[in-house]
Amino acid sequence: MRYGDDSMGRWLPDDPAVLTALVEHVLGAVLRYDEAHDSQLLVSARTWMERDRRTDAAAAALHIHPNTLTYRLRRFGALTDRDLASTGALAEVWLAIQAAGALGLTD
């Protein structure tokens, strides 16, 4: 890998304790909810963000109806107490999702 191939690397610290704290602070409630309900809220939000917030494309990738994805995103926002329409909240959630991936907490 060359510098610039992974743009997240320059925004996230290398310290696993710091990454863990970020994940818990931003995504902890969602991770616990997903574990208890097998709801796939985190996967849904990540897929939606990876597809540049295009609901139809994300829903197709997840093999769910767009309305189901919209519901999941609302639930995700409520659990994280973050409005995904806000640029700041979106950036924080995206970094936390990347941190969760770096820690092996997502597939």
MDAnalysis code that builds the backbone (N, CA, C; Angstrom):
import MDAnalysis as mda
import numpy as np

u = mda.Universe.empty(321, n_residues=107, atom_resindex=np.repeat(np.arange(107), 3), trajectory=True)
u.add_TopologyAttr("name", ["N", "CA", "C"] * 107)
u.add_TopologyAttr("resid", np.arange(1, 108))
u.add_TopologyAttr("resname", ["MET", "ARG", "TYR", "GLY", "ASP", "ASP", "SER", "MET", "GLY", "ARG", "TRP", "LEU", "PRO", "ASP", "ASP", "PRO", "ALA", "VAL", "LEU", "THR", "ALA", "LEU", "VAL", "GLU", "HIS", "VAL", "LEU", "GLY", "ALA", "VAL", "LEU", "ARG", "TYR", "ASP", "GLU", "ALA", "HIS", "ASP", "SER", "GLN", "LEU", "LEU", "VAL", "SER", "ALA", "ARG", "THR", "TRP", "MET", "GLU", "ARG", "ASP", "ARG", "ARG", "THR", "ASP", "ALA", "ALA", "ALA", "ALA", "ALA", "LEU", "HIS", "ILE", "HIS", "PRO", "ASN", "THR", "LEU", "THR", "TYR", "ARG", "LEU", "ARG", "ARG", "PHE", "GLY", "ALA", "LEU", "THR", "ASP", "ARG", "ASP", "LEU", "ALA", "SER", "THR", "GLY", "ALA", "LEU", "ALA", "GLU", "VAL", "TRP", "LEU", "ALA", "ILE", "GLN", "ALA", "ALA", "GLY", "ALA", "LEU", "GLY", "LEU", "THR", "ASP"])
u.atoms.positions = np.array([
    [0.845, -1.172, 0.000],
    [0.000, 0.000, 0.000],
    [0.891, 1.235, 0.000],
    [0.518, 2.202, -0.768],
    [1.251, 3.457, -0.826],
    [0.499, 4.520, -0.058],
    [1.211, 5.544, 0.353],
    [0.565, 6.664, 1.024],
    [-0.526, 7.205, 0.117],
    [-1.660, 7.442, 0.687],
    [-2.779, 7.980, -0.082],
    [-3.775, 6.920, -0.501],
    [-3.379, 5.642, -0.468],
    [-4.314, 4.576, -0.826],
    [-5.383, 4.386, 0.247],
    [-5.025, 4.659, 1.493],
    [-5.968, 4.514, 2.601],
    [-6.093, 5.862, 3.290],
    [-7.079, 6.642, 2.906],
    [-7.206, 7.993, 3.451],
    [-7.616, 7.998, 4.918],
    [-8.200, 6.909, 5.430],
    [-8.609, 6.884, 6.832],
    [-7.408, 6.814, 7.758],
    [-6.329, 6.199, 7.296],
    [-5.159, 6.030, 8.138],
    [-4.609, 7.324, 8.695],
    [-4.723, 8.376, 7.961],
    [-4.167, 9.646, 8.454],
    [-5.093, 10.349, 9.438],
    [-6.338, 9.917, 9.544],
    [-7.283, 10.567, 10.455],
    [-7.489, 9.793, 11.748],
    [-7.144, 8.529, 11.758],
    [-7.345, 7.699, 12.937],
    [-6.012, 7.418, 13.618],
    [-5.982, 7.436, 14.930],
    [-4.742, 7.125, 15.654],
    [-4.410, 5.639, 15.555],
    [-3.167, 5.295, 15.834],
    [-2.744, 3.897, 15.825],
    [-3.050, 3.198, 17.140],
    [-3.320, 3.947, 18.171],
    [-3.515, 3.398, 19.513],
    [-4.860, 2.677, 19.610],
    [-4.849, 1.344, 19.808],
    [-6.108, 0.601, 19.905],
    [-7.010, 1.087, 21.042],
    [-6.433, 1.567, 22.123],
    [-7.250, 2.057, 23.241],
    [-8.041, 3.293, 22.829],
    [-7.426, 4.161, 22.053],
    [-8.106, 5.367, 21.584],
    [-9.194, 4.986, 20.576],
    [-8.890, 4.050, 19.697],
    [-9.885, 3.586, 18.726],
    [-11.076, 2.948, 19.447],
    [-10.781, 2.144, 20.441],
    [-11.840, 1.493, 21.218],
    [-12.721, 2.521, 21.907],
    [-12.098, 3.545, 22.470],
    [-12.868, 4.597, 23.135],
    [-13.766, 5.331, 22.137],
    [-13.263, 5.599, 20.941],
    [-14.060, 6.261, 19.901],
    [-15.252, 5.396, 19.514],
    [-14.991, 4.127, 19.282],
    [-16.062, 3.210, 18.895],
    [-17.121, 3.140, 19.989],
    [-16.695, 3.001, 21.217],
    [-17.660, 2.913, 22.322],
    [-18.451, 4.202, 22.450],
    [-17.787, 5.324, 22.359],
    [-18.461, 6.621, 22.519],
    [-19.518, 6.849, 21.434],
    [-19.172, 6.544, 20.203],
    [-20.068, 6.841, 19.085],
    [-21.007, 5.675, 18.770],
    [-20.494, 4.460, 18.784],
    [-21.250, 3.314, 18.285],
    [-21.644, 2.299, 19.353],
    [-21.250, 2.517, 20.578],
    [-21.492, 1.529, 21.624],
    [-22.938, 1.082, 21.727],
    [-23.858, 2.024, 21.752],
    [-25.278, 1.678, 21.879],
    [-25.762, 0.869, 20.674],
    [-25.274, 1.200, 19.490],
    [-25.670, 0.473, 18.279],
    [-25.105, -0.947, 18.307],
    [-23.856, -1.086, 18.704],
    [-23.255, -2.418, 18.774],
    [-24.024, -3.309, 19.742],
    [-24.395, -2.772, 20.887],
    [-25.160, -3.548, 21.866],
    [-26.563, -3.877, 21.338],
    [-27.195, -2.923, 20.677],
    [-28.532, -3.142, 20.109],
    [-28.469, -4.224, 19.030],
    [-27.489, -4.115, 18.129],
    [-27.336, -5.122, 17.077],
    [-27.116, -6.509, 17.673],
    [-26.306, -6.584, 18.707],
    [-26.035, -7.866, 19.362],
    [-27.312, -8.454, 19.965],
    [-28.097, -7.619, 20.604],
    [-29.312, -8.090, 21.279],
    [-30.447, -8.409, 20.313],
    [-30.511, -7.685, 19.187],
    [-31.664, -7.806, 18.287],
    [-31.334, -8.325, 16.891],
    [-30.058, -8.588, 16.625],
    [-29.625, -9.009, 15.285],
    [-30.211, -8.083, 14.216],
    [-30.072, -6.786, 14.469],
    [-30.736, -5.778, 13.642],
    [-29.907, -5.239, 12.482],
    [-28.618, -5.416, 12.500],
    [-27.723, -4.972, 11.430],
    [-27.785, -3.467, 11.173],
    [-27.966, -2.689, 12.224],
    [-27.990, -1.234, 12.062],
    [-26.631, -0.698, 11.619],
    [-25.565, -1.208, 12.223],
    [-24.227, -0.728, 11.866],
    [-23.894, -1.062, 10.419],
    [-24.169, -2.285, 10.005],
    [-23.920, -2.684, 8.615],
    [-24.738, -1.822, 7.668],
    [-25.963, -1.531, 8.041],
    [-26.831, -0.709, 7.197],
    [-26.280, 0.701, 7.051],
    [-25.875, 1.310, 8.157],
    [-25.323, 2.667, 8.100],
    [-24.020, 2.695, 7.310],
    [-23.159, 1.705, 7.551],
    [-21.885, 1.660, 6.821],
    [-22.122, 1.500, 5.323],
    [-23.030, 0.610, 4.942],
    [-23.317, 0.380, 3.525],
    [-23.881, 1.640, 2.884],
    [-24.747, 2.319, 3.586],
    [-25.334, 3.571, 3.095],
    [-24.255, 4.635, 2.886],
    [-23.343, 4.748, 3.837],
    [-22.256, 5.728, 3.712],
    [-21.282, 5.346, 2.595],
    [-20.995, 4.071, 2.468],
    [-20.087, 3.610, 1.413],
    [-20.657, 3.879, 0.024],
    [-21.947, 3.996, -0.057],
    [-22.599, 4.292, -1.337],
    [-23.024, 5.750, -1.420],
    [-22.252, 6.588, -0.741],
    [-22.441, 8.045, -0.780],
    [-23.856, 8.470, -0.412],
    [-24.420, 7.781, 0.570],
    [-25.730, 8.098, 1.137],
    [-26.859, 7.958, 0.118],
    [-26.671, 7.081, -0.838],
    [-27.724, 6.793, -1.824],
    [-28.553, 5.621, -1.291],
    [-29.726, 5.932, -0.830],
    [-30.572, 4.938, -0.162],
    [-30.921, 3.776, -1.075],
    [-31.301, 4.045, -2.312],
    [-31.688, 2.962, -3.220],
    [-30.521, 2.014, -3.476],
    [-29.337, 2.561, -3.708],
    [-28.159, 1.719, -3.967],
    [-27.786, 0.907, -2.734],
    [-27.846, 1.518, -1.577],
    [-27.512, 0.806, -0.339],
    [-28.539, -0.277, -0.040],
    [-29.810, 0.043, -0.223],
    [-30.863, -0.949, 0.024],
    [-30.697, -2.142, -0.913],
    [-30.375, -1.879, -2.160],
    [-30.159, -2.973, -3.114],
    [-28.972, -3.834, -2.681],
    [-27.900, -3.205, -2.234],
    [-26.723, -3.958, -1.778],
    [-27.038, -4.801, -0.548],
    [-27.932, -4.311, 0.295],
    [-28.323, -5.024, 1.507],
    [-29.463, -6.015, 1.279],
    [-30.056, -5.972, 0.081],
    [-31.196, -6.820, -0.273],
    [-32.395, -6.556, 0.640],
    [-32.659, -5.265, 0.871],
    [-33.805, -4.850, 1.672],
    [-34.539, -3.736, 0.936],
    [-35.739, -3.441, 1.358],
    [-36.523, -2.352, 0.771],
    [-35.929, -1.016, 1.236],
    [-35.936, 0.008, 0.390],
    [-35.434, 1.324, 0.812],
    [-36.101, 1.857, 2.081],
    [-37.403, 1.570, 2.264],
    [-38.074, 2.018, 3.487],
    [-37.495, 1.335, 4.729],
    [-37.099, 0.081, 4.582],
    [-36.466, -0.634, 5.696],
    [-35.141, 0.022, 6.043],
    [-34.372, 0.385, 5.023],
    [-33.104, 1.065, 5.268],
    [-33.334, 2.415, 5.935],
    [-34.317, 3.150, 5.487],
    [-34.627, 4.442, 6.091],
    [-34.974, 4.270, 7.567],
    [-35.762, 3.260, 7.877],
    [-36.085, 2.977, 9.276],
    [-34.815, 2.665, 10.068],
    [-33.958, 1.812, 9.518],
    [-32.729, 1.447, 10.216],
    [-31.837, 2.669, 10.459],
    [-31.755, 3.550, 9.484],
    [-30.932, 4.750, 9.650],
    [-31.512, 5.670, 10.726],
    [-32.826, 5.775, 10.778],
    [-33.454, 6.567, 11.850],
    [-33.154, 5.955, 13.211],
    [-33.250, 4.648, 13.299],
    [-32.964, 3.952, 14.567],
    [-31.491, 4.126, 14.941],
    [-30.611, 4.007, 13.957],
    [-29.183, 4.219, 14.176],
    [-28.940, 5.624, 14.738],
    [-29.551, 6.619, 14.115],
    [-29.412, 8.001, 14.570],
    [-29.919, 8.202, 15.983],
    [-31.030, 7.569, 16.303],
    [-31.592, 7.689, 17.655],
    [-30.671, 7.046, 18.690],
    [-30.129, 5.883, 18.363],
    [-29.257, 5.187, 19.315],
    [-27.927, 5.910, 19.515],
    [-27.412, 6.504, 18.455],
    [-26.128, 7.218, 18.572],
    [-26.317, 8.655, 19.019],
    [-27.559, 9.117, 19.008],
    [-27.871, 10.519, 19.308],
    [-27.150, 11.448, 18.333],
    [-27.117, 11.021, 17.062],
    [-26.472, 11.805, 16.015],
    [-27.389, 11.894, 14.799],
    [-27.531, 13.093, 14.299],
    [-28.330, 13.353, 13.110],
    [-27.444, 13.150, 11.884],
    [-27.700, 12.098, 11.118],
    [-26.848, 11.787, 9.975],
    [-26.986, 12.798, 8.838],
    [-27.888, 13.748, 8.963],
    [-27.975, 14.842, 7.997],
    [-26.946, 15.925, 8.313],
    [-26.370, 15.868, 9.500],
    [-25.354, 16.831, 9.929],
    [-23.975, 16.381, 9.447],
    [-23.257, 17.270, 8.809],
    [-21.925, 16.931, 8.307],
    [-20.999, 16.503, 9.435],
    [-21.023, 17.203, 10.548],
    [-20.160, 16.862, 11.670],
    [-20.473, 15.493, 12.241],
    [-21.750, 15.212, 12.421],
    [-22.155, 13.909, 12.945],
    [-21.795, 12.800, 11.971],
    [-22.017, 13.047, 10.694],
    [-21.698, 12.064, 9.667],
    [-20.207, 11.742, 9.676],
    [-19.375, 12.763, 9.776],
    [-17.923, 12.550, 9.807],
    [-17.515, 11.753, 11.043],
    [-18.091, 12.099, 12.182],
    [-17.759, 11.388, 13.415],
    [-18.176, 9.918, 13.328],
    [-19.361, 9.655, 12.818],
    [-19.842, 8.287, 12.681],
    [-18.963, 7.529, 11.688],
    [-18.620, 8.152, 10.575],
    [-17.781, 7.491, 9.568],
    [-16.430, 7.098, 10.164],
    [-15.809, 7.997, 10.902],
    [-14.526, 7.672, 11.525],
    [-14.677, 6.558, 12.555],
    [-15.753, 6.580, 13.309],
    [-15.989, 5.524, 14.292],
    [-16.213, 4.175, 13.601],
    [-16.907, 4.173, 12.486],
    [-17.107, 2.936, 11.729],
    [-15.771, 2.426, 11.203],
    [-14.933, 3.324, 10.716],
    [-13.605, 2.920, 10.244],
    [-12.764, 2.373, 11.391],
    [-12.869, 3.004, 12.562],
    [-12.148, 2.528, 13.741],
    [-12.631, 1.127, 14.134],
    [-13.932, 0.902, 14.080],
    [-14.490, -0.416, 14.391],
    [-13.939, -1.451, 13.414],
    [-13.832, -1.081, 12.159],
    [-13.251, -1.982, 11.176],
    [-11.794, -2.287, 11.462],
    [-11.041, -1.256, 11.847],
    [-9.624, -1.435, 12.167],
    [-9.444, -2.353, 13.380],
    [-10.410, -2.344, 14.275],
    [-10.360, -3.194, 15.465],
    [-10.928, -4.589, 15.219],
    [-11.445, -4.812, 14.007],
    [-12.014, -6.109, 13.686],
    [-13.410, -6.323, 14.232],
    [-14.116, -5.238, 14.518],
    [-15.452, -5.352, 15.084],
    [-16.541, -5.408, 14.033],
    [-16.184, -5.184, 12.797],
    [-17.148, -5.263, 11.693],
    [-16.626, -6.242, 10.667],
    [-17.530, -6.719, 9.832],
    [-17.116, -7.693, 8.811],
    [-16.717, -7.017, 7.532],
])
